């Protein structure tokens, strides 16, 4: 059985709600897709929702990113959609994975495990080389988004204190990163969860 094969004998809490966040090129999408397969659970990506908004408006991703800089309407639309998803799945009796830069904050106390991924800039740039976004644009977007989050919600995205697990994905392969996360999931005990960091609900 490969790492990404579903594992019928894997026992996880039926209500397990996992959030995955990180910088562009950190490997969040790859991890979430594999988690969804291995755990046989639902998965929603903030990036996919953002791209669907771009398609609905007949815009490229870069155009929508630029448009988002003109006001907070698009950012808040995305965050509201993600918050509704978090509320729905947080109350469902099913495992679920939510991925976005603010997923851990948006899910708040509904989340059981909050994961942050990162990697050195050169690694992330190499991983995103085939995307529409250029490396310079990626760096600018990170700075702008950080400023927006602080302005909108008083959130410091550099604050890792809310996350249960922070991984430098530049140190492991995609399989290795998945193995680290699965080890944490296997050892998670919802009845003995004394270390969770309380997170206030966001007003989006």
N, C-alpha and C positions, 0 to 999 in steps of 0.2 A: 504493500500500500504506500503510495507517495504521500508527501506532507499535505497536499491539497485535496486528497480524496476524502469524501465524507466519512466520518467515523461513527457508525451506529452505536458503538459501545462507549463513546465519550459521554460522560455524565456532567451536564451543566445545569445550573439553576434555571428553571423554565422561564423565570422573569428576568433573566440577565439582560441588562441594557448597557451596551458598550458604546462609548464615544471615542472617535479617533480624530485628532487634530494635528496640525503641523504646518510648516512652511512649504511653499511651492517646491515640488521636486523631492519631497521628503519620503515618498513611497506610500503615502496614506491610501491612495486608491488601490494599489496593488495589494496591500495588506487587507483592506476591507473586502475586496473581492474574494480573497482566499479564505478569510474568516467566514464569510457568508457561505462558501462552499463546504468548508470543514464542519461548521456548526449547523449547517442546513437551516439558516435563518435569514430574515429579511435584512436589507441593506439599502440605505439612501445616502446619496452623495450631494453635498451642497454645490459642488462644481457642476454636476449634471443639472440641478435645478437652475443654476445661473445660466448654463448654456441653453436650457429650454426657454428661459426668459428672453435670451438673445434671439433665438429662432422665432419666437412669437412676435418679436418686434422687428424681424428682418434685419438684424444687425450682426456683425461679427463679434467675437468675444472681446477683441481689443476695443471696438467701438462702444460696446456696452460698459466696459471698464472705465473708458473715458467719460461716458455719459453719467456713470455712477458718481464721478467726482464732482458733478455739477450740483447735486443735491443729495439728501439722504434717502430719497424715495425708494430707489432700487435696492439699496442695502437693507432697508427696513422691510421691503417686500420679501426679500430672500429670507431674512431672519424670522419674519412672521410665519412663512411657510415651514421653515425648519422647526420653529417652536410648536406649531400645530402637530407636526409629525412626532416630535418628542413627547408631547402630551398624550397623543393617541397610543404610541407604542409603550410609553411609560406605564400606562394603565392596562396594557394587554398582557395576557398570560403566555407570552412568547419571547424568545430571545431575539435581539435586534441589534444592528450596528448602524450608528449615525456618524457620518463623516463631514466635517467642515472645519474651517479655521476656529470658529466659535462654538463648535458642537458641545464641548465640555461645559461651557458657560450657559449655553441655551438650554441644555438638558437639565442643568442644575442638580438638585438633589434626587431627581428621577433616575439619574445614571448610577449604575452599580460600579462600573470600572471606567475611568477616564484615562485615555492614553494620549501622550504627546510624542510626535515623531519629529526628528530634525536630522540634518546632515550638514557637513561643511559646504560652503557656498559653491566651491568648484564641482563638488559631486552633484549638487542639485542642478546646477547649470548644465552639466553634461547630460543629466537625465531628461531635461526639458528641451534639449537641442532641436528635436523634431517637432516641437509645438509652435503654434502661431506666435507665441510670446517670446520676445528676445530677452537675453539675460539682463540687459540694462533696464528693460521694462519691468522685469520680475523684481529687481531690487527696489525700483521706484514704487511699485505696487505694494510691496511689503511695508515700506515706510508710510505711505499714504493710508493704507488700511489700518495700521497701528494707530495713526492719529485719529482716524474716524472712530475706531472702537473706543478710544479714550474719550472722545468728544461725545459720542452717542450714549455710552453706557458706563463711562468711568472705569473701563477695563484696561489693564495693562497686559497686553498679550505676551509680554516677556515674563510674566509671573507664572511660574510652573507649580505653585504650591497646591493648586486644586487637583493636579493630576496624580493618579496612583502609580503610573509607570511612564517614564520618559526614556526614549531610546534614540541613540545616534545610529541611524540606519546606514550610515557610511561604513560602519564597522562590521556589518553582517550582510549576507545575501538576503534576497527576498524570503527564501526558505528559512534562513536563520532568524530573521526578524519574526516571522510567523511562529517559529518554535518557541521563542522567548515569550511571546504574548500568550500562546496556548498553555505554556507552563504556568503563567500567572492565572489564567482562567481555570485551569484544572485545580489549582490550590485555593481558589476563591471560595470562602464559606460565608454565605449571607447571614448565617445565624451568629457569627462571631466577627462582625464588621465594625470594629471599634475605631478604625483609623480614617474613616471618611471625612473629607473636609466639607463643612456646610457651605453651600453656595447660594447667594440670594437670587430670586427670580428676576430675569431681565424684563424691563418694560420696553417692549419693542413696538 
